[in-house]
């Protein structure tokens, strides 16, 4: 059974800025991984697209990905993560905490280049796909 991966916003944004299609990269990995998204990733990615022609293409591709909902329990987990990490002096951006909470709820790994995610207890992270 494939592993579930939640790519962070920075994966999509970096690929778009470099003129690459991140969805094509994911397509080559479908036997080993299943790819998911969540509302916060979609918001951050679509907001960061510089080329207006990319917006509908990205929206169409997000629409066919596994969608991880932001339920009340996901919000509660993000809140608890924020509170506990803040008390340890580790202050992370709220969007990253919400993405992490979505991944934790779905038992997904986060594909990211953002070091913030490595500070979140119990979260599986991937730096890059082989």
Rosetta constraint file for C-alpha pairs under 8 A:
AtomPair CA 1 CA 32 HARMONIC 7.79 0.50
AtomPair CA 2 CA 30 HARMONIC 7.77 0.50
AtomPair CA 2 CA 31 HARMONIC 6.58 0.50
AtomPair CA 2 CA 32 HARMONIC 4.91 0.50
AtomPair CA 2 CA 33 HARMONIC 4.58 0.50
AtomPair CA 2 CA 34 HARMONIC 5.84 0.50
AtomPair CA 3 CA 32 HARMONIC 6.62 0.50
AtomPair CA 3 CA 33 HARMONIC 4.77 0.50
AtomPair CA 3 CA 34 HARMONIC 5.96 0.50
AtomPair CA 3 CA 108 HARMONIC 7.31 0.50
AtomPair CA 4 CA 33 HARMONIC 5.85 0.50
AtomPair CA 4 CA 34 HARMONIC 4.83 0.50
AtomPair CA 4 CA 35 HARMONIC 5.87 0.50
AtomPair CA 4 CA 36 HARMONIC 6.90 0.50
AtomPair CA 4 CA 107 HARMONIC 7.36 0.50
AtomPair CA 4 CA 108 HARMONIC 4.82 0.50
AtomPair CA 4 CA 109 HARMONIC 6.46 0.50
AtomPair CA 5 CA 33 HARMONIC 6.61 0.50
AtomPair CA 5 CA 34 HARMONIC 6.08 0.50
AtomPair CA 5 CA 35 HARMONIC 4.92 0.50
AtomPair CA 5 CA 36 HARMONIC 6.00 0.50
AtomPair CA 5 CA 108 HARMONIC 5.25 0.50
AtomPair CA 5 CA 109 HARMONIC 4.92 0.50
AtomPair CA 5 CA 110 HARMONIC 5.85 0.50
AtomPair CA 5 CA 111 HARMONIC 6.54 0.50
AtomPair CA 6 CA 35 HARMONIC 5.98 0.50
AtomPair CA 6 CA 36 HARMONIC 4.95 0.50
AtomPair CA 6 CA 37 HARMONIC 5.68 0.50
AtomPair CA 6 CA 38 HARMONIC 7.98 0.50
AtomPair CA 6 CA 103 HARMONIC 6.52 0.50
AtomPair CA 6 CA 108 HARMONIC 6.22 0.50
AtomPair CA 6 CA 109 HARMONIC 6.00 0.50
AtomPair CA 6 CA 110 HARMONIC 4.79 0.50
AtomPair CA 6 CA 111 HARMONIC 6.05 0.50
AtomPair CA 7 CA 11 HARMONIC 6.35 0.50
AtomPair CA 7 CA 12 HARMONIC 7.69 0.50
AtomPair CA 7 CA 35 HARMONIC 7.39 0.50
AtomPair CA 7 CA 36 HARMONIC 7.27 0.50
AtomPair CA 7 CA 37 HARMONIC 6.99 0.50
AtomPair CA 7 CA 110 HARMONIC 5.55 0.50
AtomPair CA 7 CA 111 HARMONIC 4.43 0.50
AtomPair CA 7 CA 112 HARMONIC 6.30 0.50
AtomPair CA 8 CA 12 HARMONIC 7.36 0.50
AtomPair CA 8 CA 41 HARMONIC 6.30 0.50
AtomPair CA 8 CA 99 HARMONIC 7.59 0.50
AtomPair CA 8 CA 110 HARMONIC 6.35 0.50
AtomPair CA 8 CA 111 HARMONIC 5.79 0.50
AtomPair CA 8 CA 112 HARMONIC 5.25 0.50
AtomPair CA 9 CA 13 HARMONIC 6.21 0.50
AtomPair CA 9 CA 41 HARMONIC 5.11 0.50
AtomPair CA 9 CA 42 HARMONIC 7.50 0.50
AtomPair CA 9 CA 44 HARMONIC 6.11 0.50
AtomPair CA 9 CA 45 HARMONIC 5.42 0.50
AtomPair CA 9 CA 112 HARMONIC 7.88 0.50
AtomPair CA 10 CA 14 HARMONIC 5.80 0.50
AtomPair CA 10 CA 45 HARMONIC 7.71 0.50
AtomPair CA 10 CA 112 HARMONIC 6.65 0.50
AtomPair CA 10 CA 113 HARMONIC 6.85 0.50
AtomPair CA 10 CA 114 HARMONIC 7.45 0.50
AtomPair CA 11 CA 15 HARMONIC 6.29 0.50
AtomPair CA 11 CA 22 HARMONIC 7.51 0.50
AtomPair CA 11 CA 111 HARMONIC 7.41 0.50
AtomPair CA 11 CA 112 HARMONIC 6.17 0.50
AtomPair CA 11 CA 113 HARMONIC 7.14 0.50
AtomPair CA 12 CA 16 HARMONIC 6.16 0.50
AtomPair CA 12 CA 22 HARMONIC 5.94 0.50
AtomPair CA 12 CA 45 HARMONIC 6.52 0.50
AtomPair CA 13 CA 17 HARMONIC 6.13 0.50
AtomPair CA 13 CA 45 HARMONIC 6.02 0.50
AtomPair CA 13 CA 48 HARMONIC 6.66 0.50
AtomPair CA 13 CA 49 HARMONIC 6.96 0.50
AtomPair CA 14 CA 18 HARMONIC 6.19 0.50
AtomPair CA 15 CA 19 HARMONIC 6.22 0.50
AtomPair CA 15 CA 20 HARMONIC 4.89 0.50
AtomPair CA 15 CA 21 HARMONIC 6.19 0.50
AtomPair CA 15 CA 22 HARMONIC 5.81 0.50
AtomPair CA 16 CA 20 HARMONIC 5.52 0.50
AtomPair CA 16 CA 21 HARMONIC 6.40 0.50
AtomPair CA 16 CA 22 HARMONIC 7.46 0.50
AtomPair CA 16 CA 49 HARMONIC 7.31 0.50
AtomPair CA 21 CA 25 HARMONIC 6.97 0.50
AtomPair CA 22 CA 26 HARMONIC 6.39 0.50
AtomPair CA 23 CA 27 HARMONIC 6.15 0.50
AtomPair CA 23 CA 61 HARMONIC 7.53 0.50
AtomPair CA 24 CA 28 HARMONIC 6.66 0.50
AtomPair CA 25 CA 29 HARMONIC 7.03 0.50
AtomPair CA 26 CA 30 HARMONIC 6.53 0.50
AtomPair CA 26 CA 35 HARMONIC 7.38 0.50
AtomPair CA 29 CA 33 HARMONIC 5.86 0.50
AtomPair CA 30 CA 34 HARMONIC 5.89 0.50
AtomPair CA 30 CA 35 HARMONIC 7.92 0.50
AtomPair CA 35 CA 65 HARMONIC 6.42 0.50
AtomPair CA 35 CA 66 HARMONIC 6.53 0.50
AtomPair CA 36 CA 65 HARMONIC 5.42 0.50
AtomPair CA 36 CA 66 HARMONIC 4.41 0.50
AtomPair CA 36 CA 67 HARMONIC 5.71 0.50
AtomPair CA 36 CA 68 HARMONIC 6.74 0.50
AtomPair CA 37 CA 41 HARMONIC 6.41 0.50
AtomPair CA 37 CA 42 HARMONIC 7.06 0.50
AtomPair CA 37 CA 62 HARMONIC 6.97 0.50
AtomPair CA 37 CA 65 HARMONIC 6.46 0.50
AtomPair CA 37 CA 66 HARMONIC 6.23 0.50
AtomPair CA 37 CA 67 HARMONIC 5.19 0.50
AtomPair CA 37 CA 68 HARMONIC 6.04 0.50
AtomPair CA 38 CA 42 HARMONIC 6.35 0.50
AtomPair CA 38 CA 67 HARMONIC 5.57 0.50
AtomPair CA 38 CA 68 HARMONIC 4.95 0.50
AtomPair CA 38 CA 69 HARMONIC 6.28 0.50
AtomPair CA 38 CA 70 HARMONIC 7.30 0.50
AtomPair CA 38 CA 99 HARMONIC 7.23 0.50
AtomPair CA 38 CA 102 HARMONIC 7.19 0.50
AtomPair CA 39 CA 43 HARMONIC 6.07 0.50
AtomPair CA 39 CA 68 HARMONIC 7.78 0.50
AtomPair CA 39 CA 69 HARMONIC 7.30 0.50
AtomPair CA 39 CA 70 HARMONIC 7.21 0.50
AtomPair CA 40 CA 44 HARMONIC 6.11 0.50
AtomPair CA 40 CA 95 HARMONIC 6.60 0.50
AtomPair CA 40 CA 98 HARMONIC 7.35 0.50
AtomPair CA 40 CA 99 HARMONIC 6.58 0.50
AtomPair CA 41 CA 45 HARMONIC 5.96 0.50
AtomPair CA 41 CA 99 HARMONIC 7.13 0.50
AtomPair CA 42 CA 46 HARMONIC 5.91 0.50
AtomPair CA 42 CA 59 HARMONIC 7.94 0.50
AtomPair CA 42 CA 62 HARMONIC 7.27 0.50
AtomPair CA 43 CA 47 HARMONIC 5.91 0.50
AtomPair CA 44 CA 48 HARMONIC 6.14 0.50
AtomPair CA 45 CA 49 HARMONIC 6.40 0.50
AtomPair CA 46 CA 55 HARMONIC 6.19 0.50
AtomPair CA 46 CA 58 HARMONIC 7.33 0.50
AtomPair CA 46 CA 59 HARMONIC 7.71 0.50
AtomPair CA 49 CA 54 HARMONIC 6.91 0.50
AtomPair CA 49 CA 55 HARMONIC 6.83 0.50
AtomPair CA 51 CA 55 HARMONIC 7.39 0.50
AtomPair CA 53 CA 57 HARMONIC 7.36 0.50
AtomPair CA 54 CA 58 HARMONIC 6.06 0.50
AtomPair CA 55 CA 59 HARMONIC 6.10 0.50
AtomPair CA 56 CA 60 HARMONIC 6.06 0.50
AtomPair CA 57 CA 61 HARMONIC 6.36 0.50
AtomPair CA 58 CA 62 HARMONIC 6.06 0.50
AtomPair CA 59 CA 63 HARMONIC 6.13 0.50
AtomPair CA 60 CA 64 HARMONIC 6.93 0.50
AtomPair CA 61 CA 65 HARMONIC 6.74 0.50
AtomPair CA 63 CA 67 HARMONIC 7.99 0.50
AtomPair CA 68 CA 102 HARMONIC 6.31 0.50
AtomPair CA 68 CA 103 HARMONIC 7.83 0.50
AtomPair CA 68 CA 106 HARMONIC 7.19 0.50
AtomPair CA 69 CA 102 HARMONIC 7.22 0.50
AtomPair CA 70 CA 74 HARMONIC 5.64 0.50
AtomPair CA 70 CA 75 HARMONIC 6.73 0.50
AtomPair CA 70 CA 102 HARMONIC 6.60 0.50
AtomPair CA 71 CA 75 HARMONIC 6.39 0.50
AtomPair CA 72 CA 76 HARMONIC 6.17 0.50
AtomPair CA 73 CA 77 HARMONIC 6.11 0.50
AtomPair CA 74 CA 78 HARMONIC 6.18 0.50
AtomPair CA 74 CA 98 HARMONIC 7.36 0.50
AtomPair CA 74 CA 101 HARMONIC 5.54 0.50
AtomPair CA 74 CA 102 HARMONIC 5.97 0.50
AtomPair CA 74 CA 105 HARMONIC 6.76 0.50
AtomPair CA 75 CA 79 HARMONIC 6.11 0.50
AtomPair CA 75 CA 98 HARMONIC 6.91 0.50
AtomPair CA 75 CA 101 HARMONIC 7.40 0.50
AtomPair CA 76 CA 80 HARMONIC 6.15 0.50
AtomPair CA 77 CA 81 HARMONIC 6.08 0.50
AtomPair CA 77 CA 101 HARMONIC 5.82 0.50
AtomPair CA 78 CA 82 HARMONIC 6.12 0.50
AtomPair CA 78 CA 94 HARMONIC 7.97 0.50
AtomPair CA 78 CA 97 HARMONIC 5.36 0.50
AtomPair CA 78 CA 98 HARMONIC 5.25 0.50
AtomPair CA 78 CA 100 HARMONIC 7.48 0.50
AtomPair CA 78 CA 101 HARMONIC 5.26 0.50
AtomPair CA 79 CA 83 HARMONIC 6.15 0.50
AtomPair CA 80 CA 84 HARMONIC 6.05 0.50
AtomPair CA 81 CA 85 HARMONIC 5.89 0.50
AtomPair CA 81 CA 97 HARMONIC 6.94 0.50
AtomPair CA 81 CA 120 HARMONIC 7.62 0.50
AtomPair CA 82 CA 86 HARMONIC 5.85 0.50
AtomPair CA 82 CA 91 HARMONIC 7.30 0.50
AtomPair CA 82 CA 92 HARMONIC 7.25 0.50
AtomPair CA 82 CA 94 HARMONIC 7.57 0.50
AtomPair CA 82 CA 97 HARMONIC 6.82 0.50
AtomPair CA 83 CA 87 HARMONIC 6.35 0.50
AtomPair CA 84 CA 88 HARMONIC 6.69 0.50
AtomPair CA 85 CA 89 HARMONIC 6.45 0.50
AtomPair CA 85 CA 90 HARMONIC 5.04 0.50
AtomPair CA 85 CA 91 HARMONIC 6.39 0.50
AtomPair CA 85 CA 92 HARMONIC 7.90 0.50
AtomPair CA 85 CA 120 HARMONIC 7.93 0.50
AtomPair CA 86 CA 90 HARMONIC 5.10 0.50
AtomPair CA 86 CA 91 HARMONIC 5.08 0.50
AtomPair CA 86 CA 92 HARMONIC 7.93 0.50
AtomPair CA 90 CA 119 HARMONIC 7.77 0.50
AtomPair CA 92 CA 96 HARMONIC 6.93 0.50
AtomPair CA 92 CA 97 HARMONIC 6.91 0.50
AtomPair CA 92 CA 116 HARMONIC 6.41 0.50
AtomPair CA 93 CA 97 HARMONIC 6.56 0.50
AtomPair CA 94 CA 98 HARMONIC 6.22 0.50
AtomPair CA 95 CA 99 HARMONIC 6.20 0.50
AtomPair CA 96 CA 100 HARMONIC 6.06 0.50
AtomPair CA 96 CA 116 HARMONIC 7.40 0.50
AtomPair CA 96 CA 117 HARMONIC 7.09 0.50
AtomPair CA 97 CA 101 HARMONIC 6.10 0.50
AtomPair CA 98 CA 102 HARMONIC 6.27 0.50
AtomPair CA 99 CA 103 HARMONIC 6.30 0.50
AtomPair CA 100 CA 104 HARMONIC 6.06 0.50
AtomPair CA 100 CA 110 HARMONIC 7.35 0.50
AtomPair CA 100 CA 117 HARMONIC 7.20 0.50
AtomPair CA 100 CA 120 HARMONIC 7.65 0.50
AtomPair CA 100 CA 123 HARMONIC 6.98 0.50
AtomPair CA 101 CA 105 HARMONIC 6.10 0.50
AtomPair CA 102 CA 106 HARMONIC 6.40 0.50
AtomPair CA 103 CA 107 HARMONIC 5.84 0.50
AtomPair CA 103 CA 108 HARMONIC 4.73 0.50
AtomPair CA 103 CA 109 HARMONIC 6.32 0.50
AtomPair CA 103 CA 110 HARMONIC 6.68 0.50
AtomPair CA 103 CA 123 HARMONIC 7.60 0.50
AtomPair CA 104 CA 108 HARMONIC 6.22 0.50
AtomPair CA 104 CA 109 HARMONIC 7.89 0.50
AtomPair CA 104 CA 122 HARMONIC 7.69 0.50
AtomPair CA 104 CA 123 HARMONIC 6.28 0.50
AtomPair CA 108 CA 124 HARMONIC 7.20 0.50
AtomPair CA 109 CA 123 HARMONIC 6.85 0.50
AtomPair CA 109 CA 124 HARMONIC 4.61 0.50
AtomPair CA 109 CA 125 HARMONIC 5.11 0.50
AtomPair CA 109 CA 126 HARMONIC 6.71 0.50
AtomPair CA 110 CA 117 HARMONIC 7.92 0.50
AtomPair CA 110 CA 123 HARMONIC 7.68 0.50
AtomPair CA 110 CA 124 HARMONIC 6.36 0.50
AtomPair CA 110 CA 125 HARMONIC 4.71 0.50
AtomPair CA 110 CA 126 HARMONIC 6.04 0.50
AtomPair CA 111 CA 125 HARMONIC 5.86 0.50
AtomPair CA 111 CA 126 HARMONIC 4.65 0.50
AtomPair CA 111 CA 127 HARMONIC 5.93 0.50
AtomPair CA 111 CA 128 HARMONIC 6.61 0.50
AtomPair CA 112 CA 117 HARMONIC 7.80 0.50
AtomPair CA 112 CA 125 HARMONIC 7.08 0.50
AtomPair CA 112 CA 126 HARMONIC 6.31 0.50
AtomPair CA 112 CA 127 HARMONIC 5.51 0.50
AtomPair CA 112 CA 128 HARMONIC 7.26 0.50
AtomPair CA 113 CA 127 HARMONIC 5.81 0.50
AtomPair CA 113 CA 128 HARMONIC 7.86 0.50
AtomPair CA 115 CA 119 HARMONIC 7.48 0.50
AtomPair CA 116 CA 120 HARMONIC 7.57 0.50
AtomPair CA 117 CA 123 HARMONIC 7.51 0.50
AtomPair CA 117 CA 125 HARMONIC 7.20 0.50
AtomPair CA 118 CA 123 HARMONIC 7.50 0.50
AtomPair CA 118 CA 125 HARMONIC 6.94 0.50
